[in-house]
Amino acid sequence: MGPDEACDEEQVEELRCVIDPEGDPGSPEPGEAGVWACNGARWVEVPGYATFACLADGFEFAYGCLPGPDFLCSFGPGSPCEVEDFGGICVDEDIIDTCVWGRRTIDRCSRLCGELGAFGPGFTGGGCEQPTEAEPASCVCTF
């Protein structure tokens, strides 16, 4: 389903990110959303637009979008992954190679925690922590 808003000449080329109504409204993952554009008469879904927007901004892939629209972009292969099956590793004290929102990500923990809010809202930064080589790394977010 597209946006519930009007689409007429005043909204031409406006974009909206619509969260999947079947998803969890308390913590929607960006990949569960669709991007819609107003063509002056009706809303039209634009598959792949989040990826296009992220690539245009110099990122390697898109997780998806959130209302605004806010396109959530990152670095790494972006291949599908499961957190349980892909234990992260610290590349250095800030960069982590891990699974975020179901996509393999190689990015700064400070950005994942602060800018993207990947591990919850309200964090301003973070760092990568790997207790031992046998245990998976994680981003430790700070306020």
Secondary structure, DSSP 8 states (H G I E B T S, - for coil): ---SS--SGGGTT-EEEEE-TTS-TTS--GGGEEEEEE-SSSEEE-TTHHHHHHHHTT-SEEEEEETTTEEEEE-S---B--TTT--BEESSSSEEEEEETTEEEEEEHHHHHTTS-TT-TT--EEEEE-SSTTS-BEEEEE-
